[in-house]
Amino acid sequence: ERPREFLIQALERVKAGKRAEGEYPYLMDEANLVAMFQLLDVLGQGHITPGQYREALKTLGLSTEDVQFGED
């Protein structure tokens, strides 16, 4: 309802979690994953390419070190 306030509260919980003063907030539920996938699957094919997957992980700041990608 109020995205700015939600984001501020979530970031405060992340900072507290980093200081071991609380748990990290749970930000990625199934609806979030579906929405992100739909953004990547712009043609509505039901899949994304390995290149899209690799770049999505990088954009989210996630490691791609142990992920094996197929051919683009």
C-alpha positions in Angstrom: 0.0 0.0 0.0 2.8 2.4 0.9 5.9 1.2 -1.0 8.3 3.8 0.2 7.6 3.0 3.9 7.7 -0.7 3.2 11.1 -0.4 1.5 12.5 1.7 4.4 11.3 -0.8 7.0 12.7 -3.7 5.0 16.1 -2.0 4.7 16.1 -1.3 8.4 15.4 -5.0 9.1 18.3 -6.0 6.7 20.6 -3.6 8.6 19.5 -5.1 11.9 20.1 -8.6 10.6 23.6 -7.7 9.5 24.3 -6.5 13.0 22.9 -9.8 14.4 20.2 -7.8 16.1 17.4 -9.6 14.4 16.5 -11.9 11.5 16.8 -10.9 7.8 13.4 -10.1 6.3 11.9 -12.6 3.9 11.6 -10.6 0.7 11.3 -13.3 -2.0 8.1 -15.2 -1.9 6.5 -17.2 -4.8 4.7 -14.1 -6.2 8.0 -12.2 -6.4 9.7 -15.0 -8.3 6.8 -15.3 -10.7 6.8 -11.5 -11.3 10.6 -11.5 -12.0 10.3 -14.5 -14.3 7.5 -12.8 -16.3 9.7 -9.7 -16.6 12.5 -11.8 -18.1 10.2 -13.9 -20.3 9.1 -11.0 -22.5 8.0 -13.3 -25.3 5.9 -15.4 -23.0 7.6 -18.6 -24.1 7.6 -20.2 -20.7 11.4 -20.2 -20.4 14.4 -17.9 -20.4 17.8 -18.3 -22.0 20.9 -19.2 -20.0 22.2 -15.7 -20.9 19.1 -14.1 -19.4 19.4 -16.3 -16.3 23.1 -15.4 -15.9 22.4 -11.7 -16.2 19.5 -11.8 -13.9 21.6 -13.4 -11.2 24.3 -10.7 -11.7 21.7 -7.9 -11.5 20.3 -9.3 -8.3 23.9 -9.4 -6.9 23.9 -13.2 -6.6 26.9 -15.4 -7.3 27.1 -17.3 -10.6 30.3 -19.1 -9.5 28.8 -22.5 -9.0 26.1 -22.3 -11.6 26.5 -24.3 -14.8 24.9 -22.6 -17.8 24.0 -24.3 -21.0 24.6 -22.8 -24.4 22.8 -19.5 -25.2 
